């Protein structure tokens, strides 16, 4: 009961019509499109062109590595592989277990040489072996110093193409009027099947899509990059990753340390400082069994049957590593073949979103059904779902892929 003007605040929970993705989550929470369904609860973007892009920045952590020959404790000219991103005034810590000496950069002589002051601190100067890393630990300047040069992080541009998804249902008008013994009407059943196919097609592209652009049937044609391809592209990673992406292939057996090694790099990136290190891990049935086996073998778990016990076994919904946690979701589509069944895809939901082109956010257009438009006089009814959208991953290194989880092993 309400009085006055009826507004959206008076609506009963979930009584308002949902978006297509939202309805997938509500009506089919365990269906074939869990990631697409989750996007209804995440931020979305509006693409204004068929090529949708954004710029991303990753914090720069300057470092250098010595090369050529050993430097003595008296050397003040240090040969390094590259002086990129190094400025006078930076304090560098020598990463050598024999001496964690701090030095300060006085001058960048060339692309491979630094002029420094040694032993800026309590640790005395010592020999610096070849291939020793030096990490920046701040900067320091004297009183009345001149303004230092600026250091700017160049953004990386990541682009993707919008992809048009279309699925149609159609039945003869005779079938529409035919009553079934059980289930919904033929119209309702056909609509539901079409929605499932549409959601599943979008879902598969979100994971497995590969970016392309060309023509098909004489018309412009585009496909989008999915999560796996975005994560597997080295150009989407900060330079300090050295072209190593978060894509791994397990061996014939996998131990807990190996599994943690596959998952650990995803936590090198913190996209949202307001939340903890947590990811969703979509897995196939085989991968889920392997992860359960690995955990059981690693923890030395054993079973004890008690009198009157009515359940038995292990089933994990969360994996906790030393640096974060993964919520395990078995993906029905991954179980469609043996290769995908062995796969695990880690997703940082705070980095993931959909970008719909304008208002092309799952439109439903039906024909010959009640007041809908006629379709060339055909004696049938039907409809078409159309969505034009692209996948956006704001921070690819916060996600990851593991292939071929075949069997667990102790270790």
Secondary structure, 3 states (H helix, E strand, C coil): CCCCCCCHHHCCCCCCCCCHHHHHHHHCCCCCCHHHHHHHHCCEEEECCCEEEEEECCCCCCEEEECCCCECCCCCEEEECCCCCCCCCEEEEECCCCCCCEEEEEEECCCCEEEEECCCCCCCCCCECCCCEEEEEEECCCCCCCCCCCCCCCCEEEEEECEEEEEEEEEEHHHHHCCCCCCCCHHHHHHHHHHHHHHHHHHHHHHHCCCEEEEECCEEEEECCCHHHHHCCHHHCCHHHCCCCCEEECCCCECHHHHHHHHHHHHHCCCCCCCCCEEEEEECHHHHHHHHHHHHHHHCCCCCCCCCCCCCCCCCCEEECCCCEEEEEECHHHHHCHHHHCCEEEECHHHEEEEEECCCCCEEEEECCCCCECCCCCCEEEEEEEEEEEEEECCHHHCEEEECCCCECCC
